Amino acid sequence: MKAIVLVGGQGSRLRPITYDVPKAMVPLRNRPFMAFMVEFLRAGGLGGAVLSLGYLPDPIQEYFDGRNLDGFSIDYAVEDRALGTAGGIKNAEEYLDGGPVVVVNGDVLSGVRLSEAIAKHKESDALATITLTSVEDPTAYGLVEVDHDMLVRRFLEKPAADEVTTNLINAGIYVLEPEVLNMIPAGREFSIEREIFPYLQAEGRLRAYVSSSYWKDIGTPRSYLAASHDVLSGAVGAGESFDFLQVAPSAEIGKGVKVLPPVSVAPGCVLENGATVGGRSSLGRGCRIGEDAIVEGSILFDGAEVETGAVVRGSIIGPGARVGQDAIVRGLSVLGARCVVGEGNVLDQGVRINPGVVLPPRSMSF
Ligand code: GTP
């Protein structure tokens, strides 16, 4: 059995990072998200995946081309214009074998027991089974009501607090019978969530599989950073032991540097004298942390630089971006690729700086 992985979206909520890096390739503990996706599908007993691509397909294909996945097959179905979630599934149909298929949103990090979801689906007469997960604050999501024998009863899109009847949301992992693919028109934009599932629900052919396993989507800066913290802390995965202090041997560590686990420091990083790399941070290849600079709870993409005395907390620094001397970047701020935050600037409260933007130095006089 194969999976279709939907990775063709623009990832607009994760801009400015996704102007340069497709959401499917953002790093978690210095591995691209797609590596976790393949592990998840293999653990579910699947033999291969068709990647349904559209926006920025090249970095994804380059990552997989020539990579040994021990027999797990990868095919690509590339759209020349966005076809939506159902259109992306239809576009991948030619690579399937005609049986049921698993479909996964390509931005979901989860420990859902896929093989169990597939088995439950096969036991039922459903045309589709949709995996649900519970969230603490359901008001930001589309909710799914189910009845006592797991038939989907109703979809509620982003309800007000007093309309919340369930905390179960669509986890973006489905098992579909081939008949469902026949319902999708070829070559045009179509949505599985809005156009196929409500129809199947009305026909009584849509079932739910409720999962209590780890689940997080990486679609927003907040959830991506949280997923990164979870991966660094070992909260995701099969519980295998790993090194909480993952510092590449080629990293240069100066005098008096503090590196507090869990962290991941990729090859070629330079941590200058007195720098602190605090827990739950990941530094991509070739990052430079200047003297006495502090990085905590943050994701730095390849080649990012934090200059002398600067502080980066709970933020995302894009590839090749630079945080100038004594600048502060905190509070879920996101810097796009190659942008420069000049000396002494303070960025806070989810500020997003587009790729290549240069913020001039700010006077330090009081
Ligand atoms: P936002 O722009 O932030 O909403 O992100 P998105 O469109 O990338 O993701 P969304 O959560 O809306 O979509 C769920 C999944 O479907 C993501 O993994 C997307 O990559 C994927 N997806 C969305 N639209 C398309 C599309 O037109 N074609 C394909 N192949 N995949 C899509």
Residues whose N, C-alpha, C, O or C-beta is under 5 A from the ligand:
A	BS01	GTP	L6 V7 G8 G9 Q10 G11 S12 R13 L14 S52 L53 G54 A82 L83 G84 T85 G88 N105 G106 D107 G219
